[in-house]
């Protein structure tokens, strides 16, 4: 691979660092009793809110409908994911230094599979929390589940729930785009060399 492709590949790997600087996903709830809304942030290694009391308010609401409280310690994924991201960053830089097109393609494919597994795990997390309700909860509606949307908007009783990728997810997108460009540029050079040979 030429120098430009190598640099692009290293930039792709380092782009994943955004996952440590910004939340990767957010869930926003709005209701008459919370007109300012509640915004929960899901990071690669923690769960927080747009303010200190947000997570506490989420858990108060969860108590009334029988959901388990949300604590970062309850999710093994938040302990594993930082190492997964660091693995992709290190291997991405190595691929950039080695400069093999096949390795670039393999890295991108593995990153996309990892992202798909992460989204599936997040969906199962939402289902688990939204359906395994405490039968002794103060508010019980037969047949009602409280699964927030994986992506987009959904009404849950008197709540409007919105679930969207946040700034940290941009790191994954940039990694795929830059690595894809690195692969394309190196392929273009290889085709040109075959024609002139």
Secondary structure as GFF3:
##gff-version 3
##sequence-region A 1 197
A	DSSP	alpha_helix	3	15	.	.	.	ID=ss1
A	DSSP	alpha_helix	18	21	.	.	.	ID=ss2
A	DSSP	beta_strand	25	31	.	.	.	ID=ss3
A	DSSP	beta_strand	34	42	.	.	.	ID=ss4
A	DSSP	beta_strand	47	49	.	.	.	ID=ss5
A	DSSP	alpha_helix	54	65	.	.	.	ID=ss6
A	DSSP	three_ten_helix	72	74	.	.	.	ID=ss7
A	DSSP	alpha_helix	77	98	.	.	.	ID=ss8
A	DSSP	alpha_helix	101	131	.	.	.	ID=ss9
A	DSSP	beta_strand	152	156	.	.	.	ID=ss10
A	DSSP	beta_strand	159	165	.	.	.	ID=ss11
A	DSSP	alpha_helix	169	196	.	.	.	ID=ss12
###
